[in-house]
Amino acid sequence: MARKALVTGAAGFIGSTMVDRLLDDGWQVTGYDNFSTGFREFLAAALRNPRFRLIEGDLLDEGKIGAALEGIDTVFHFAANADVRYGLEHPRRDLEQNTIATFNVLEGMRVHGVKTIAFSSTGSVYGEAALIPTPEDAAFPIQTSLYGASKVAGEGLIEAYAEGFNIRAFIFRFVSILGERYTHGHVFDFCRNLLRDPTQLQVLGNGRQRKSYLYVQDCVDAILHALANAKDKVNVFNLGANEYVEVNDSIAVITARLGVDPKLVYAGGDRGWVGDNPFIFLDTRKIRGLGCSPKLTIRDGVAKTVDWLMENRWVFESRA
């Protein structure tokens, strides 16, 4: 009998990629999305598959998400507000969409006896870490973003439900993810702005912020590999590449791919906004110890992202 999954944020970047992978692997998949940021186009192939059903709903609707969980084996919880930069302008959004939504998913799981959850957390939970590269057991410092704080709260709820209701939990702390269907972040912003004006590019901060990224298919590989091989009740994994780049390095890949040579205009300072961590690099020895490593370098991931954006320019208009 096919395993049954529910994917929240199913029309989003990572969620839709996971939907396609699960269907390819023979799962029955229920996608759940409110389409506040997701795209129906990303589910075009899934909607043609008889093993897929789509529920349009909000995770704040406890009754709807509860009903959707009936008969499910595993939840892949990707739905979230991921807009760190503008979090201070909408303080309640992270609480509702990240923390309360996660609680509603867990309550639905408890009521319907769903025993496994894979949760997309973030490397932002480490704040401005004192230890680089940062391992999973690093102490949490003061939180520097509402987004990070809301994910810490979500992790805590998941761990408590795992202990209290015998749920297996897989918590994945991502770096930024790149690849096909990417529609949010610096590569998206730079490509959009260079299409508008290839002669000049505004860069937040000084361009020397050091970041790590991961290609989306490598991210999905790691999640599924962990589910198949990790043995603990609560499993926490950093997911990222075993390298980092400066923002200037990714700009160089983007401009070369687009064939432009803009003047770079820096806003100044060592970060782009309040809560922007100027150095993110996660220790990924734990997931690599299970036999899973990324196939693509960061630069290759940036290049593939640029290529996809240029082939799908409709996303710039839709996101606007």
ZADO-1210 file (C-alpha; in nm, 4 decimals, padded with zeros to 6 digits):
<atoms>
<atom x="00.0000" y="00.0000" z="00.0000" code="MET" pos="1"/>
<atom x="00.1310" y="00.3445" z="-00.0919" code="ALA" pos="2"/>
<atom x="00.2491" y="00.5644" z="00.1911" code="ARG" pos="3"/>
<atom x="00.0356" y="00.8741" z="00.2461" code="LYS" pos="4"/>
<atom x="00.1885" y="01.2191" z="00.2920" code="ALA" pos="5"/>
<atom x="00.0502" y="01.5647" z="00.3545" code="LEU" pos="6"/>
<atom x="00.2686" y="01.8511" z="00.2328" code="VAL" pos="7"/>
<atom x="00.1917" y="02.1968" z="00.3694" code="THR" pos="8"/>
<atom x="00.3028" y="02.4846" z="00.1513" code="GLY" pos="9"/>
<atom x="00.2616" y="02.2434" z="-00.1390" code="ALA" pos="10"/>
<atom x="00.2490" y="02.5170" z="-00.4044" code="ALA" pos="11"/>
<atom x="00.5680" y="02.6804" z="-00.2808" code="GLY" pos="12"/>
<atom x="00.9276" y="02.6408" z="-00.3884" code="PHE" pos="13"/>
<atom x="01.0432" y="02.3533" z="-00.1676" code="ILE" pos="14"/>
<atom x="00.6951" y="02.2139" z="-00.1053" code="GLY" pos="15"/>
<atom x="00.6107" y="02.1616" z="-00.4726" code="SER" pos="16"/>
<atom x="00.9524" y="02.0061" z="-00.5334" code="THR" pos="17"/>
<atom x="00.8852" y="01.7613" z="-00.2503" code="MET" pos="18"/>
<atom x="00.5369" y="01.6865" z="-00.3894" code="VAL" pos="19"/>
<atom x="00.6852" y="01.5875" z="-00.7254" code="ASP" pos="20"/>
<atom x="00.9531" y="01.3734" z="-00.5637" code="ARG" pos="21"/>
<atom x="00.7072" y="01.1892" z="-00.3396" code="LEU" pos="22"/>
<atom x="00.4775" y="01.1173" z="-00.6328" code="LEU" pos="23"/>
<atom x="00.7740" y="00.9879" z="-00.8336" code="ASP" pos="24"/>
<atom x="00.8542" y="00.7604" z="-00.5387" code="ASP" pos="25"/>
<atom x="00.5018" y="00.6141" z="-00.5338" code="GLY" pos="26"/>
<atom x="00.3464" y="00.8027" z="-00.2402" code="TRP" pos="27"/>
<atom x="-00.0120" y="00.9215" z="-00.2219" code="GLN" pos="28"/>
<atom x="00.0161" y="01.2947" z="-00.1596" code="VAL" pos="29"/>
<atom x="-00.2223" y="01.5566" z="-00.0246" code="THR" pos="30"/>
<atom x="-00.1062" y="01.9099" z="-00.0926" code="GLY" pos="31"/>
<atom x="-00.2266" y="02.1884" z="00.1374" code="TYR" pos="32"/>
<atom x="-00.1755" y="02.5557" z="00.0514" code="ASP" pos="33"/>
<atom x="-00.3543" y="02.8891" z="00.0865" code="ASN" pos="34"/>
<atom x="-00.1803" y="03.0290" z="-00.2251" code="PHE" pos="35"/>
<atom x="-00.0737" y="03.3463" z="-00.0480" code="SER" pos="36"/>
<atom x="00.2727" y="03.3016" z="-00.2012" code="THR" pos="37"/>
<atom x="00.2539" y="02.9671" z="-00.3836" code="GLY" pos="38"/>
<atom x="00.1859" y="02.9127" z="-00.7538" code="PHE" pos="39"/>
<atom x="-00.0608" y="02.6694" z="-00.9087" code="ARG" pos="40"/>
<atom x="00.1804" y="02.6397" z="-01.2006" code="GLU" pos="41"/>
<atom x="00.4241" y="02.4568" z="-00.9709" code="PHE" pos="42"/>
<atom x="00.1629" y="02.1842" z="-00.9184" code="LEU" pos="43"/>
<atom x="00.0760" y="02.1381" z="-01.2855" code="ALA" pos="44"/>
<atom x="00.2336" y="01.7923" z="-01.3109" code="ALA" pos="45"/>
<atom x="00.1043" y="01.6824" z="-00.9705" code="ALA" pos="46"/>
<atom x="-00.2530" y="01.7787" z="-01.0581" code="LEU" pos="47"/>
<atom x="-00.2407" y="01.5333" z="-01.3475" code="ARG" pos="48"/>
<atom x="-00.1423" y="01.2508" z="-01.1139" code="ASN" pos="49"/>
<atom x="-00.4281" y="01.0398" z="-00.9696" code="PRO" pos="50"/>
<atom x="-00.2305" y="00.9910" z="-00.6462" code="ARG" pos="51"/>
<atom x="-00.2391" y="01.3653" z="-00.5727" code="PHE" pos="52"/>
<atom x="-00.5159" y="01.5745" z="-00.4242" code="ARG" pos="53"/>
<atom x="-00.5025" y="01.9461" z="-00.3493" code="LEU" pos="54"/>
<atom x="-00.6717" y="02.1176" z="-00.0563" code="ILE" pos="55"/>
<atom x="-00.6815" y="02.4956" z="-00.0699" code="GLU" pos="56"/>
<atom x="-00.6862" y="02.6131" z="00.2888" code="GLY" pos="57"/>
<atom x="-00.5122" y="02.8123" z="00.5589" code="ASP" pos="58"/>
<atom x="-00.3277" y="02.6444" z="00.8451" code="LEU" pos="59"/>
<atom x="-00.5016" y="02.8820" z="01.0838" code="LEU" pos="60"/>
<atom x="-00.8245" y="02.6953" z="00.9980" code="ASP" pos="61"/>
<atom x="-00.7941" y="02.4207" z="01.2620" code="GLU" pos="62"/>
<atom x="-01.0921" y="02.2219" z="01.1349" code="GLY" pos="63"/>
<atom x="-00.9727" y="02.2143" z="00.7750" code="LYS" pos="64"/>
<atom x="-00.6153" y="02.1123" z="00.8436" code="ILE" pos="65"/>
<atom x="-00.7394" y="01.8569" z="01.0969" code="GLY" pos="66"/>
<atom x="-00.9677" y="01.6936" z="00.8413" code="ALA" pos="67"/>
<atom x="-00.6895" y="01.6925" z="00.5825" code="ALA" pos="68"/>
<atom x="-00.4688" y="01.4887" z="00.8175" code="LEU" pos="69"/>
<atom x="-00.7071" y="01.1940" z="00.8482" code="GLU" pos="70"/>
<atom x="-00.5390" y="00.8797" z="00.7161" code="GLY" pos="71"/>
<atom x="-00.1992" y="01.0460" z="00.6682" code="ILE" pos="72"/>
<atom x="00.1273" y="00.8693" z="00.7592" code="ASP" pos="73"/>
<atom x="00.3798" y="01.1535" z="00.7340" code="THR" pos="74"/>
<atom x="00.3555" y="01.5334" z="00.7363" code="VAL" pos="75"/>
<atom x="00.6069" y="01.7456" z="00.5469" code="PHE" pos="76"/>
<atom x="00.5504" y="02.0882" z="00.7022" code="HIS" pos="77"/>
<atom x="00.6962" y="02.3561" z="00.4744" code="PHE" pos="78"/>
<atom x="00.4305" y="02.6292" z="00.4943" code="ALA" pos="79"/>
<atom x="00.5674" y="02.9416" z="00.6615" code="ALA" pos="80"/>
<atom x="00.6198" y="03.3118" z="00.6305" code="ASN" pos="81"/>
<atom x="00.9818" y="03.3218" z="00.5161" code="ALA" pos="82"/>
<atom x="01.0166" y="03.6963" z="00.4663" code="ASP" pos="83"/>
<atom x="01.2814" y="03.7708" z="00.7295" code="VAL" pos="84"/>
<atom x="01.3615" y="04.1135" z="00.5914" code="ARG" pos="85"/>
<atom x="01.0158" y="04.2644" z="00.6480" code="TYR" pos="86"/>
<atom x="00.9321" y="04.0782" z="00.9673" code="GLY" pos="87"/>
<atom x="00.9455" y="04.3889" z="01.1839" code="LEU" pos="88"/>
<atom x="00.6780" y="04.5527" z="00.9689" code="GLU" pos="89"/>
<atom x="00.4334" y="04.2666" z="01.0370" code="HIS" pos="90"/>
<atom x="00.5238" y="04.1298" z="01.3824" code="PRO" pos="91"/>
<atom x="00.2160" y="03.9077" z="01.4134" code="ARG" pos="92"/>
<atom x="00.2696" y="03.7334" z="01.0794" code="ARG" pos="93"/>
<atom x="00.5576" y="03.5139" z="01.1967" code="ASP" pos="94"/>
<atom x="00.3665" y="03.4174" z="01.5116" code="LEU" pos="95"/>
<atom x="00.0555" y="03.3166" z="01.3181" code="GLU" pos="96"/>
<atom x="00.2015" y="03.1588" z="01.0058" code="GLN" pos="97"/>
<atom x="00.5011" y="02.9902" z="01.1634" code="ASN" pos="98"/>
<atom x="00.4215" y="02.9121" z="01.5270" code="THR" pos="99"/>
<atom x="00.0416" y="02.8906" z="01.5575" code="ILE" pos="100"/>
<atom x="00.0181" y="02.7167" z="01.2204" code="ALA" pos="101"/>
<atom x="00.2687" y="02.4568" z="01.3418" code="THR" pos="102"/>
<atom x="00.0649" y="02.4052" z="01.6590" code="PHE" pos="103"/>
<atom x="-00.2496" y="02.3471" z="01.4487" code="ASN" pos="104"/>
<atom x="-00.0669" y="02.0870" z="01.2382" code="VAL" pos="105"/>
<atom x="00.0540" y="01.9083" z="01.5522" code="LEU" pos="106"/>
<atom x="-00.2931" y="01.9106" z="01.7073" code="GLU" pos="107"/>
<atom x="-00.4382" y="01.7619" z="01.3901" code="GLY" pos="108"/>
<atom x="-00.1683" y="01.4959" z="01.3963" code="MET" pos="109"/>
<atom x="-00.2476" y="01.4133" z="01.7589" code="ARG" pos="110"/>
<atom x="-00.6192" y="01.3810" z="01.6965" code="VAL" pos="111"/>
<atom x="-00.5771" y="01.1626" z="01.3864" code="HIS" pos="112"/>
<atom x="-00.2827" y="00.9541" z="01.5059" code="GLY" pos="113"/>
<atom x="-00.0274" y="01.0797" z="01.2526" code="VAL" pos="114"/>
<atom x="00.3112" y="00.9729" z="01.3842" code="LYS" pos="115"/>
<atom x="00.5814" y="01.1405" z="01.1710" code="THR" pos="116"/>
<atom x="00.6571" y="01.5048" z="01.0912" code="ILE" pos="117"/>
<atom x="00.9372" y="01.6604" z="00.8857" code="ALA" pos="118"/>
<atom x="00.9677" y="02.0307" z="00.9668" code="PHE" pos="119"/>
<atom x="01.1489" y="02.3017" z="00.7746" code="SER" pos="120"/>
<atom x="01.3252" y="02.5104" z="01.0345" code="SER" pos="121"/>
<atom x="01.6118" y="02.7484" z="00.9604" code="THR" pos="122"/>
<atom x="01.9743" y="02.8214" z="01.0316" code="GLY" pos="123"/>
<atom x="01.8473" y="03.1560" z="01.1575" code="SER" pos="124"/>
<atom x="01.7665" y="02.9881" z="01.4916" code="VAL" pos="125"/>
<atom x="02.1399" y="03.0135" z="01.5703" code="TYR" pos="126"/>
<atom x="02.1251" y="03.3937" z="01.5515" code="GLY" pos="127"/>
<atom x="02.4758" y="03.5348" z="01.5142" code="GLU" pos="128"/>
<atom x="02.6499" y="03.2176" z="01.6210" code="ALA" pos="129"/>
<atom x="02.9760" y="03.2285" z="01.8131" code="ALA" pos="130"/>
<atom x="03.0819" y="02.8912" z="01.6700" code="LEU" pos="131"/>
<atom x="03.1367" y="02.8687" z="01.2918" code="ILE" pos="132"/>
<atom x="03.0591" y="02.6288" z="01.1274" code="PRO" pos="133"/>
<atom x="02.7632" y="02.5926" z="01.3616" code="THR" pos="134"/>
<atom x="02.6649" y="02.2405" z="01.4794" code="PRO" pos="135"/>
<atom x="02.3166" y="02.1230" z="01.5746" code="GLU" pos="136"/>
<atom x="02.4006" y="02.1209" z="01.9459" code="ASP" pos="137"/>
<atom x="02.5203" y="02.4824" z="01.9538" code="ALA" pos="138"/>
<atom x="02.3529" y="02.6905" z="02.2233" code="ALA" pos="139"/>
<atom x="02.0838" y="02.9227" z="02.0945" code="PHE" pos="140"/>
<atom x="02.1912" y="03.2847" z="02.1427" code="PRO" pos="141"/>
<atom x="01.9652" y="03.5893" z="02.1579" code="ILE" pos="142"/>
<atom x="01.7298" y="03.5708" z="01.8587" code="GLN" pos="143"/>
<atom x="01.7909" y="03.8426" z="01.6008" code="THR" pos="144"/>
<atom x="01.4745" y="03.8047" z="01.3908" code="SER" pos="145"/>
<atom x="01.1068" y="03.7366" z="01.4530" code="LEU" pos="146"/>
<atom x="01.1303" y="03.4686" z="01.1869" code="TYR" pos="147"/>
<atom x="01.4047" y="03.2855" z="01.3744" code="GLY" pos="148"/>
<atom x="01.2188" y="03.3235" z="01.7039" code="ALA" pos="149"/>
<atom x="00.8994" y="03.1804" z="01.5546" code="SER" pos="150"/>
<atom x="01.0898" y="02.8792" z="01.4206" code="LYS" pos="151"/>
<atom x="01.2523" y="02.8178" z="01.7591" code="VAL" pos="152"/>
<atom x="00.9012" y="02.8148" z="01.9064" code="ALA" pos="153"/>
<atom x="00.7879" y="02.5710" z="01.6368" code="GLY" pos="154"/>
<atom x="01.0792" y="02.3395" z="01.7109" code="GLU" pos="155"/>
<atom x="00.9939" y="02.3461" z="02.0805" code="GLY" pos="156"/>
<atom x="00.6316" y="02.2552" z="02.0154" code="LEU" pos="157"/>
<atom x="00.7322" y="01.9684" z="01.7892" code="ILE" pos="158"/>
<atom x="00.9776" y="01.8307" z="02.0452" code="GLU" pos="159"/>
<atom x="00.7142" y="01.8510" z="02.3208" code="ALA" pos="160"/>
<atom x="00.4529" y="01.6736" z="02.1056" code="TYR" pos="161"/>
<atom x="00.7099" y="01.4083" z="02.0179" code="ALA" pos="162"/>
<atom x="00.7690" y="01.3386" z="02.3863" code="GLU" pos="163"/>
<atom x="00.4074" y="01.3703" z="02.4933" code="GLY" pos="164"/>
<atom x="00.2292" y="01.1927" z="02.2086" code="PHE" pos="165"/>
<atom x="00.4922" y="00.9536" z="02.0704" code="ASN" pos="166"/>
<atom x="00.5449" y="01.1381" z="01.7429" code="ILE" pos="167"/>
<atom x="00.8688" y="01.0980" z="01.5462" code="ARG" pos="168"/>
<atom x="01.0102" y="01.4379" z="01.4594" code="ALA" pos="169"/>
<atom x="01.2600" y="01.5419" z="01.1933" code="PHE" pos="170"/>
<atom x="01.3680" y="01.9047" z="01.2252" code="ILE" pos="171"/>
<atom x="01.5734" y="02.0447" z="00.9367" code="PHE" pos="172"/>
<atom x="01.7624" y="02.3695" z="00.9837" code="ARG" pos="173"/>
<atom x="01.8161" y="02.5010" z="00.6329" code="PHE" pos="174"/>
<atom x="02.0526" y="02.7507" z="00.4885" code="VAL" pos="175"/>
<atom x="01.8936" y="02.9428" z="00.1990" code="SER" pos="176"/>
<atom x="01.7700" y="02.7078" z="-00.0735" code="ILE" pos="177"/>
<atom x="01.8246" y="02.7726" z="-00.4454" code="LEU" pos="178"/>
<atom x="01.7070" y="02.6132" z="-00.7677" code="GLY" pos="179"/>
<atom x="01.4098" y="02.5707" z="-00.9971" code="GLU" pos="180"/>
<atom x="01.0890" y="02.7418" z="-00.8689" code="ARG" pos="181"/>
<atom x="01.2889" y="02.9787" z="-00.6487" code="TYR" pos="182"/>
<atom x="01.0918" y="03.3046" z="-00.6202" code="THR" pos="183"/>
<atom x="01.2201" y="03.4755" z="-00.3061" code="HIS" pos="184"/>
<atom x="01.5641" y="03.5955" z="-00.2037" code="GLY" pos="185"/>
<atom x="01.8708" y="03.7740" z="-00.3267" code="HIS" pos="186"/>
<atom x="01.9201" y="03.5856" z="-00.6559" code="VAL" pos="187"/>
<atom x="01.5579" y="03.6563" z="-00.7479" code="PHE" pos="188"/>
<atom x="01.5908" y="04.0245" z="-00.6519" code="ASP" pos="189"/>
<atom x="01.9198" y="04.0735" z="-00.8351" code="PHE" pos="190"/>
<atom x="01.7932" y="03.9058" z="-01.1553" code="CYS" pos="191"/>
<atom x="01.4720" y="04.1098" z="-01.1512" code="ARG" pos="192"/>
<atom x="01.6595" y="04.4350" z="-01.0944" code="ASN" pos="193"/>
<atom x="01.9174" y="04.3610" z="-01.3643" code="LEU" pos="194"/>
<atom x="01.6413" y="04.2902" z="-01.6149" code="LEU" pos="195"/>
<atom x="01.5060" y="04.6363" z="-01.5359" code="ARG" pos="196"/>
<atom x="01.8470" y="04.8080" z="-01.5471" code="ASP" pos="197"/>
<atom x="02.1536" y="04.6050" z="-01.6491" code="PRO" pos="198"/>
<atom x="02.3871" y="04.9004" z="-01.5944" code="THR" pos="199"/>
<atom x="02.3568" y="04.9295" z="-01.2147" code="GLN" pos="200"/>
<atom x="02.2821" y="04.7032" z="-00.9199" code="LEU" pos="201"/>
<atom x="02.1914" y="04.8155" z="-00.5693" code="GLN" pos="202"/>
<atom x="02.3397" y="04.5857" z="-00.3041" code="VAL" pos="203"/>
<atom x="02.2280" y="04.5883" z="00.0588" code="LEU" pos="204"/>
<atom x="02.5181" y="04.5956" z="00.3024" code="GLY" pos="205"/>
<atom x="02.8757" y="04.5838" z="00.1758" code="ASN" pos="206"/>
<atom x="02.8494" y="04.2698" z="-00.0378" code="GLY" pos="207"/>
<atom x="03.0895" y="04.0837" z="00.1884" code="ARG" pos="208"/>
<atom x="02.8221" y="03.9039" z="00.3888" code="GLN" pos="209"/>
<atom x="02.9154" y="03.5353" z="00.3929" code="ARG" pos="210"/>
<atom x="02.6328" y="03.2915" z="00.3266" code="LYS" pos="211"/>
<atom x="02.5838" y="02.9249" z="00.2541" code="SER" pos="212"/>
<atom x="02.3222" y="02.7925" z="00.0117" code="TYR" pos="213"/>
<atom x="02.1856" y="02.4539" z="-00.0949" code="LEU" pos="214"/>
<atom x="02.0342" y="02.3342" z="-00.4223" code="TYR" pos="215"/>
<atom x="01.6688" y="02.2360" z="-00.3796" code="VAL" pos="216"/>
<atom x="01.7042" y="01.8812" z="-00.5112" code="GLN" pos="217"/>
<atom x="01.9925" y="01.8240" z="-00.2692" code="ASP" pos="218"/>
<atom x="01.7663" y="01.9566" z="00.0076" code="CYS" pos="219"/>
<atom x="01.4880" y="01.7114" z="-00.0805" code="VAL" pos="220"/>
<atom x="01.7422" y="01.4280" z="-00.1074" code="ASP" pos="221"/>
<atom x="01.8660" y="01.5024" z="00.2441" code="ALA" pos="222"/>
<atom x="01.5178" y="01.5171" z="00.3975" code="ILE" pos="223"/>
<atom x="01.4106" y="01.1842" z="00.2503" code="LEU" pos="224"/>
<atom x="01.7454" y="01.0253" z="00.3320" code="HIS" pos="225"/>
<atom x="01.7119" y="01.1308" z="00.6960" code="ALA" pos="226"/>
<atom x="01.3572" y="00.9958" z="00.7193" code="LEU" pos="227"/>
<atom x="01.4777" y="00.6609" z="00.5888" code="ALA" pos="228"/>
<atom x="01.7916" y="00.6329" z="00.8012" code="ASN" pos="229"/>
<atom x="01.7742" y="00.8368" z="01.1241" code="ALA" pos="230"/>
<atom x="01.6569" y="00.6393" z="01.4273" code="LYS" pos="231"/>
<atom x="01.5852" y="00.8828" z="01.7127" code="ASP" pos="232"/>
<atom x="01.2447" y="01.0065" z="01.8230" code="LYS" pos="233"/>
<atom x="01.3587" y="01.3678" z="01.7678" code="VAL" pos="234"/>
<atom x="01.6121" y="01.4113" z="01.4875" code="ASN" pos="235"/>
<atom x="01.7671" y="01.7532" z="01.4205" code="VAL" pos="236"/>
<atom x="01.9779" y="01.8096" z="01.1099" code="PHE" pos="237"/>
<atom x="02.1550" y="02.1074" z="00.9600" code="ASN" pos="238"/>
<atom x="02.1159" y="02.1112" z="00.5821" code="LEU" pos="239"/>
<atom x="02.3586" y="02.3091" z="00.3715" code="GLY" pos="240"/>
<atom x="02.6629" y="02.2925" z="00.1502" code="ALA" pos="241"/>
<atom x="03.0054" y="02.2324" z="00.2989" code="ASN" pos="242"/>
<atom x="03.1132" y="02.5781" z="00.1807" code="GLU" pos="243"/>
<atom x="03.0033" y="02.9404" z="00.1777" code="TYR" pos="244"/>
<atom x="03.0347" y="03.2386" z="-00.0549" code="VAL" pos="245"/>
<atom x="03.0231" y="03.6146" z="-00.0227" code="GLU" pos="246"/>
<atom x="02.7261" y="03.7995" z="-00.1687" code="VAL" pos="247"/>
<atom x="02.9776" y="03.9487" z="-00.4136" code="ASN" pos="248"/>
<atom x="03.0635" y="03.5974" z="-00.5313" code="ASP" pos="249"/>
<atom x="02.7011" y="03.5170" z="-00.6108" code="SER" pos="250"/>
<atom x="02.6672" y="03.8533" z="-00.7877" code="ILE" pos="251"/>
<atom x="02.9633" y="03.7553" z="-01.0056" code="ALA" pos="252"/>
<atom x="02.7920" y="03.4278" z="-01.1047" code="VAL" pos="253"/>
<atom x="02.4613" y="03.6059" z="-01.1737" code="ILE" pos="254"/>
<atom x="02.6087" y="03.8850" z="-01.3865" code="THR" pos="255"/>
<atom x="02.8262" y="03.6414" z="-01.5829" code="ALA" pos="256"/>
<atom x="02.5247" y="03.4199" z="-01.6494" code="ARG" pos="257"/>
<atom x="02.3236" y="03.7200" z="-01.7685" code="LEU" pos="258"/>
<atom x="02.6123" y="03.8654" z="-01.9672" code="GLY" pos="259"/>
<atom x="02.5986" y="04.2059" z="-01.7970" code="VAL" pos="260"/>
<atom x="02.8562" y="04.4208" z="-01.6183" code="ASP" pos="261"/>
<atom x="02.6683" y="04.6584" z="-01.3875" code="PRO" pos="262"/>
<atom x="02.8103" y="04.9180" z="-01.1536" code="LYS" pos="263"/>
<atom x="02.7630" y="04.7877" z="-00.7988" code="LEU" pos="264"/>
<atom x="02.6217" y="05.0432" z="-00.5544" code="VAL" pos="265"/>
<atom x="02.6511" y="04.9347" z="-00.1915" code="TYR" pos="266"/>
<atom x="02.4218" y="05.0552" z="00.0851" code="ALA" pos="267"/>
<atom x="02.7030" y="05.0065" z="00.3372" code="GLY" pos="268"/>
<atom x="02.7366" y="04.8323" z="00.6700" code="GLY" pos="269"/>
<atom x="02.8017" y="04.4641" z="00.7353" code="ASP" pos="270"/>
<atom x="02.4417" y="04.3478" z="00.6861" code="ARG" pos="271"/>
<atom x="02.1393" y="04.4154" z="00.4702" code="GLY" pos="272"/>
<atom x="01.8691" y="04.4693" z="00.7350" code="TRP" pos="273"/>
<atom x="01.7884" y="04.4174" z="01.1008" code="VAL" pos="274"/>
<atom x="01.8132" y="04.0441" z="01.1645" code="GLY" pos="275"/>
<atom x="02.0368" y="03.9760" z="00.8634" code="ASP" pos="276"/>
<atom x="02.3207" y="03.7541" z="00.9821" code="ASN" pos="277"/>
<atom x="02.6460" y="03.8586" z="00.8119" code="PRO" pos="278"/>
<atom x="02.7959" y="03.5075" z="00.8394" code="PHE" pos="279"/>
<atom x="02.5927" y="03.1863" z="00.8107" code="ILE" pos="280"/>
<atom x="02.7759" y="02.8571" z="00.7762" code="PHE" pos="281"/>
<atom x="02.6305" y="02.5384" z="00.9255" code="LEU" pos="282"/>
<atom x="02.8173" y="02.2267" z="01.0305" code="ASP" pos="283"/>
<atom x="02.6606" y="01.9481" z="00.8217" code="THR" pos="284"/>
<atom x="02.8708" y="01.6531" z="00.9416" code="ARG" pos="285"/>
<atom x="02.5652" y="01.4898" z="01.0996" code="LYS" pos="286"/>
<atom x="02.3656" y="01.4462" z="00.7761" code="ILE" pos="287"/>
<atom x="02.6851" y="01.3624" z="00.5847" code="ARG" pos="288"/>
<atom x="02.7527" y="01.0957" z="00.8476" code="GLY" pos="289"/>
<atom x="02.4316" y="00.9253" z="00.7314" code="LEU" pos="290"/>
<atom x="02.5775" y="00.9064" z="00.3815" code="GLY" pos="291"/>
<atom x="02.4127" y="01.2109" z="00.2207" code="CYS" pos="292"/>
<atom x="02.6066" y="01.5002" z="00.0685" code="SER" pos="293"/>
<atom x="02.5072" y="01.7734" z="-00.1804" code="PRO" pos="294"/>
<atom x="02.5738" y="01.7035" z="-00.5452" code="LYS" pos="295"/>
<atom x="02.5893" y="02.0678" z="-00.6588" code="LEU" pos="296"/>
<atom x="02.8240" y="02.3435" z="-00.5474" code="THR" pos="297"/>
<atom x="02.6795" y="02.6778" z="-00.4406" code="ILE" pos="298"/>
<atom x="02.7976" y="02.8428" z="-00.7624" code="ARG" pos="299"/>
<atom x="02.6332" y="02.5720" z="-00.9746" code="ASP" pos="300"/>
<atom x="02.3132" y="02.6163" z="-00.7714" code="GLY" pos="301"/>
<atom x="02.3159" y="02.9921" z="-00.8326" code="VAL" pos="302"/>
<atom x="02.3735" y="02.9375" z="-01.2052" code="ALA" pos="303"/>
<atom x="02.0866" y="02.6870" z="-01.2344" code="LYS" pos="304"/>
<atom x="01.8616" y="02.9292" z="-01.0473" code="THR" pos="305"/>
<atom x="01.9438" y="03.2149" z="-01.2829" code="VAL" pos="306"/>
<atom x="01.8805" y="02.9921" z="-01.5849" code="ASP" pos="307"/>
<atom x="01.5408" y="02.8869" z="-01.4508" code="TRP" pos="308"/>
<atom x="01.4405" y="03.2457" z="-01.3728" code="LEU" pos="309"/>
<atom x="01.5337" y="03.3583" z="-01.7238" code="MET" pos="310"/>
<atom x="01.3249" y="03.0754" z="-01.8699" code="GLU" pos="311"/>
<atom x="01.0301" y="03.1585" z="-01.6422" code="ASN" pos="312"/>
<atom x="01.0185" y="03.5372" z="-01.6325" code="ARG" pos="313"/>
<atom x="00.6459" y="03.5256" z="-01.5591" code="TRP" pos="314"/>
<atom x="00.7365" y="03.4729" z="-01.1916" code="VAL" pos="315"/>
<atom x="00.8735" y="03.8275" z="-01.1681" code="PHE" pos="316"/>
<atom x="00.5382" y="03.9665" z="-01.2770" code="GLU" pos="317"/>
<atom x="00.3408" y="03.7269" z="-01.0594" code="SER" pos="318"/>
<atom x="00.5486" y="03.7955" z="-00.7497" code="ARG" pos="319"/>
<atom x="00.5131" y="04.1704" z="-00.8027" code="ALA" pos="320"/>
</atoms>
